[in-house]
Amino acid sequence: MRKILLLSMICMVVFASCNNSESASDATEPNQEVVGGGQSSVQDDDSQKNVVQVAMGSPDHTTLVAAVKAAGLVDALTNAGPFTVFAPTNAAFDKLPAGTVENLLKPENKDDLADLLQYHVSLGVLKLENFTDGQTIGQVNGENITIIMKDGKPVINGNANIIATVPAANGVIYVVDNVILPPAK
């Protein structure tokens, strides 16, 4: 009987000390929320870059990066995804009517900008070799794009050509030569 009592007391002491050490370390848990930080605030220089980091590293996508920031979509696009992003180049944005980009970047047009950008994003990784003529693909903004095959290559909505493919940690980026405009509402 003494052995059982002694063993019970030892278990209680061990259990109590485990509970005390856990509560003492609660204040230093690494998963505490960082004020003002979202997924994009996580520092990781060793892993493959996500779609936002890839775009930020591209001199041909400074307009897209500015738009993603202005629309408040950085954290959303740095999440795990996976995403397929049709990323217009600076030259693609330059093809829009004069003043369009500047107007969209104004704070009062944040919702319209977000809608436009979300029309360039699909959930999941869409493989280039799986695109087919007439295929429709749902975009994050709730609208669809249509793939048209021209000379064996996919063209989005009949006017945006894929000019490069860039893999990312959370999906794939297809660099396109035109901004894909969502249907008028």
Number of C-alpha atoms within 10 A of each C-alpha: 6 7 8 9 10 11 12 12 12 12 12 12 12 12 11 11 12 12 11 11 10 11 11 11 9 10 9 9 10 8 6 9 9 10 6 6 10 14 13 16 12 10 8 8 7 6 8 13 18 24 26 24 17 17 23 17 12 11 10 17 21 15 21 22 22 13 23 23 15 18 23 15 17 20 15 14 22 22 17 12 17 20 24 23 28 26 27 25 22 18 15 19 19 15 12 12 8 10 9 12 16 9 13 19 20 13 11 10 13 18 13 13 22 20 17 20 26 21 24 23 20 23 15 14 16 18 10 13 9 8 19 15 14 13 15 16 17 14 19 16 16 11 14 18 21 18 21 22 16 11 7 11 16 24 19 21 17 14 16 21 20 20 12 11 16 13 16 19 18 21 21 22 25 20 21 24 21 22 25 22 15 19 10 4 3
